[in-house]
Amino acid sequence: MGNRLSKIATRTGDDGTTGLGDGSRTGKDSARIDALGEVDELNSFVGLLLCEDMPPDLREELVSIQHDLFDLGGELCIPGYRMIKDEHVARLDGLLGKYNAGLPVLKEFILPAGSRAAATAHVCRTVCRRAERAIVALSKEDGINPQPRQYVNRLSDLMFVLARVLNRFAGGSDVLWNHERQRG
């Protein structure tokens, strides 16, 4: 791996193409590269979320999710390769159950607000939804396994739940949408 990353500026992409993990090249504007970029951005925002104060077990789970997202990028980078499996999706389902169990039932929509950690989790959620759309678009163009799509779908739900958890951890609560407010 060290030799692969020893030269960052290769200039091989100056023509608008980039190399995939299988050695082939594709346009930097391809659906595959778009999906890869969205997953990379999501992973970066999860890293930003990890800069915030949070319960230690949640921190460990987010670090594990970062590794999963790197694996997901690897799967997208190598056509036909498979790294994200049903077990990854099931783990997110378990985390959803764990963290949602302690939250009050929502009766109103909430705003993506509250603590900085919660707001950052909401940014992760929205970037995750964009990554999901890019993966769906890629799957229509070039068949990929269903687990990557399922994984990011569950992850966006988890980020919503975690935003609520993080607001409570910071001593706050959900910021409810006031649909009856006075409009200017």
C-alpha positions in Angstrom: 0.0 0.0 0.0 2.9 2.4 0.8 4.2 2.3 -2.8 0.7 3.0 -4.2 0.4 6.2 -2.2 3.9 7.4 -2.4 3.2 9.6 -5.4 0.0 11.7 -5.0 0.3 13.9 -8.1 0.5 11.4 -11.0 -0.9 13.7 -13.7 -2.7 10.6 -15.2 -6.0 12.4 -14.5 -5.2 15.5 -16.5 -7.2 14.1 -19.4 -10.4 14.0 -17.3 -10.2 10.3 -16.5 -9.3 8.4 -13.3 -8.2 4.9 -12.5 -10.5 2.3 -10.9 -9.3 -0.4 -8.5 -9.3 -3.0 -11.3 -6.8 -0.9 -13.4 -9.4 0.4 -15.9 -10.0 4.1 -16.4 -13.2 6.0 -16.5 -14.3 9.6 -16.9 -14.2 11.7 -13.8 -17.8 12.6 -14.5 -19.1 9.0 -14.6 -21.8 7.7 -12.4 -19.3 5.4 -10.6 -17.0 8.3 -9.8 -20.0 10.5 -8.7 -21.1 7.7 -6.3 -17.5 7.3 -5.0 -17.2 11.0 -4.4 -20.5 11.2 -2.5 -19.4 8.3 -0.2 -16.0 10.0 0.3 -17.7 13.3 1.2 -20.0 11.4 3.6 -17.0 9.8 5.3 -15.4 13.2 5.7 -18.5 14.6 7.4 -18.6 11.6 9.7 -15.0 12.5 10.5 -16.1 16.0 11.3 -18.9 14.7 13.5 -16.3 12.7 15.4 -14.7 16.0 16.4 -17.7 16.7 18.7 -18.3 15.5 22.2 -20.3 12.3 22.4 -20.7 9.1 24.3 -17.7 6.8 23.9 -19.7 3.9 22.6 -21.2 6.1 19.9 -17.8 7.3 19.0 -16.6 3.7 18.5 -19.6 2.9 16.3 -19.0 6.0 14.1 -15.4 5.0 13.7 -16.6 1.5 12.6 -19.0 3.2 10.2 -16.1 5.2 8.7 -14.3 2.0 8.0 -17.5 0.6 6.4 -17.7 3.7 4.2 -14.1 3.2 3.1 -15.0 -0.4 2.3 -18.0 0.8 0.4 -15.8 3.1 -1.6 -13.6 0.1 -2.4 -16.6 -1.8 -3.6 -17.7 1.1 -5.9 -14.1 1.5 -7.1 -13.8 -2.1 -8.4 -16.7 -3.1 -10.7 -18.1 -6.5 -9.7 -16.3 -6.5 -6.3 -18.2 -7.0 -3.1 -17.3 -5.7 0.4 -20.6 -4.5 2.0 -22.7 -7.5 3.0 -26.0 -8.2 4.7 -24.2 -8.2 8.1 -23.2 -4.6 7.6 -26.8 -3.6 7.0 -28.0 -5.7 9.9 -25.5 -4.0 12.2 -27.0 -0.6 11.3 -30.5 -2.0 11.9 -29.3 -3.0 15.4 -27.8 0.4 16.1 -31.1 2.0 14.9 -33.0 -0.1 17.4 -30.5 0.6 20.2 -30.5 4.4 19.8 -34.1 4.9 18.9 -35.4 2.9 21.9 -34.5 5.7 24.4 -36.0 8.5 22.3 -39.6 9.9 22.7 -42.0 9.3 19.9 -42.0 12.1 17.3 -45.3 13.8 16.7 -43.9 16.7 14.8 -41.3 17.3 12.2 -37.9 18.4 13.6 -35.5 20.9 12.2 -31.9 20.0 11.5 -30.7 22.0 14.5 -29.9 22.0 18.2 -26.3 21.3 19.3 -23.4 21.5 16.8 -23.0 17.7 17.0 -26.7 17.2 16.2 -26.6 19.6 13.3 -23.5 17.9 12.0 -25.3 14.5 12.2 -28.0 16.1 10.1 -25.5 17.2 7.5 -24.2 13.6 7.5 -27.8 12.4 6.9 -28.4 14.7 4.0 -25.0 13.9 2.4 -25.9 10.2 2.9 -29.1 10.7 1.1 -27.2 12.3 -1.8 -24.8 9.3 -1.8 -27.8 7.0 -1.9 -29.2 8.8 -5.0 -25.8 8.5 -6.7 -25.6 4.8 -5.9 -29.1 4.3 -7.3 -28.2 6.1 -10.4 -25.0 4.0 -10.8 -27.0 0.8 -10.3 -29.3 1.7 -13.2 -26.3 2.2 -15.4 -23.9 -0.5 -14.2 -25.3 -3.3 -12.0 -24.0 -3.3 -8.5 -24.9 -5.3 -5.4 -28.0 -4.1 -3.4 -26.2 -4.0 -0.1 -24.4 -0.6 -0.7 -27.8 1.0 -1.4 -29.3 -0.6 1.6 -26.4 0.4 3.8 -26.6 4.1 3.0 -30.4 4.0 3.3 -30.1 2.7 6.8 -27.2 5.0 7.6 -29.2 8.1 6.7 -31.9 6.9 9.1 -29.3 6.2 11.8 -27.9 9.7 11.4 -31.4 11.2 12.0 -31.7 9.2 15.2 -28.2 10.0 16.3 -28.9 13.8 15.8 -31.7 13.4 18.3 -29.5 11.4 20.7 -26.7 14.0 20.4 -29.1 16.9 21.2 -30.1 15.1 24.4 -26.5 14.3 25.2 -25.8 18.0 25.0 -28.6 18.7 27.4 -31.1 19.8 24.8 -33.9 18.2 22.9 -35.4 18.1 19.4 -36.0 21.5 17.7 -39.6 21.2 16.5 -40.8 22.7 13.2 -43.4 25.3 14.0 -45.8 25.1 11.1 -48.1 27.8 12.6 -45.4 30.4 13.0 -45.9 33.9 11.7 -44.4 34.3 8.2 -42.9 37.7 7.3 
